[in-house]
Amino acid sequence: MIAVVGSDERPLRSANAWLDWRLFGTMSALISKGLFRGNLGEKCLIPTYGKFNFDRLVLLGGGTLFEETLYPTSIQGEEHWKNIGRAIDETARSLKVEKFGLSLPRYDLIDLENASLKALSSSVTGQASFFMSRAPNYVATLNLG
């Protein structure tokens, strides 16, 4: 499982908050101690201690995600999400997996989520199962790239 966490995602939101809760605040503790900042491309591997059907969780920094100028519907935001997609792809390849779960930040507007998924689809290969996604145009599992 790869969880994209923004450097400005404080507190953790949606699926990331749920993952953190199930891991007894491990993600929040790493963030509050400054061990994981969420900078673009930053990675942190966390064991899941049998709490999920996957045995490891990779926190992947998404950089700034909730600033209006970087929303995925803007040109800058689309490029930013493509960079996140490349980091996701690199992470999956380094783990030598073709299928993986993906937890993405939730925006207030579903159009922003759809735009982020569209940008990701141009730079991620493999098969991603979206964890707790509400974007209607994307099924639970999607072949990216």
WOQUI-V177508 format. One record per residue. PSI is psi in degrees with one decimal (none if undefined). Layout:
psi:PSI
psi:PSI
This chain:
psi:135.0
psi:124.1
psi:117.3
psi:122.2
psi:124.2
psi:151.0
psi:-18.4
psi:17.5
psi:75.5
psi:118.5
psi:170.0
psi:147.9
psi:156.0
psi:-121.2
psi:-37.6
psi:-38.4
psi:-39.4
psi:-43.7
psi:-45.2
psi:-43.6
psi:-45.2
psi:-23.6
psi:22.1
psi:37.2
psi:15.2
psi:-43.5
psi:-46.2
psi:-39.3
psi:-43.0
psi:-40.2
psi:-47.5
psi:-28.4
psi:-2.4
psi:13.6
psi:-21.3
psi:124.2
psi:-18.8
psi:15.2
psi:149.0
psi:122.4
psi:-10.6
psi:142.6
psi:148.1
psi:126.4
psi:129.0
psi:130.1
psi:150.7
psi:-2.4
psi:35.0
psi:11.5
psi:-16.7
psi:177.3
psi:1.3
psi:148.3
psi:-8.4
psi:148.7
psi:126.2
psi:118.8
psi:126.9
psi:120.1
psi:131.1
psi:0.5
psi:-155.9
psi:123.6
psi:-22.9
psi:17.4
psi:132.1
psi:-37.4
psi:-15.6
psi:12.1
psi:144.9
psi:-9.4
psi:-11.4
psi:162.8
psi:-45.2
psi:-42.0
psi:-39.6
psi:-43.2
psi:-38.5
psi:-44.4
psi:-30.4
psi:-38.5
psi:-39.7
psi:-41.8
psi:-41.8
psi:-37.8
psi:-38.6
psi:-47.0
psi:-45.6
psi:-40.9
psi:-46.6
psi:-41.6
psi:-40.9
psi:-27.9
psi:-6.2
psi:45.4
psi:144.3
psi:-22.6
psi:136.6
psi:156.8
psi:149.6
psi:120.8
psi:120.4
psi:154.1
psi:147.9
psi:128.1
psi:162.0
psi:-33.5
psi:132.1
psi:-27.3
psi:-34.8
psi:-39.2
psi:-43.6
psi:-40.7
psi:-37.6
psi:-39.7
psi:-37.4
psi:-43.7
psi:-39.8
psi:-36.5
psi:-19.0
psi:-8.8
psi:0.0
psi:132.5
psi:168.5
psi:-171.5
psi:120.6
psi:134.2
psi:120.7
psi:125.7
psi:113.8
psi:41.4
psi:147.7
psi:5.7
psi:115.8
psi:-24.1
psi:-3.8
psi:129.4
psi:173.5
psi:-35.3
psi:135.2
psi:133.0
psi:119.4
psi:150.7
psi:none
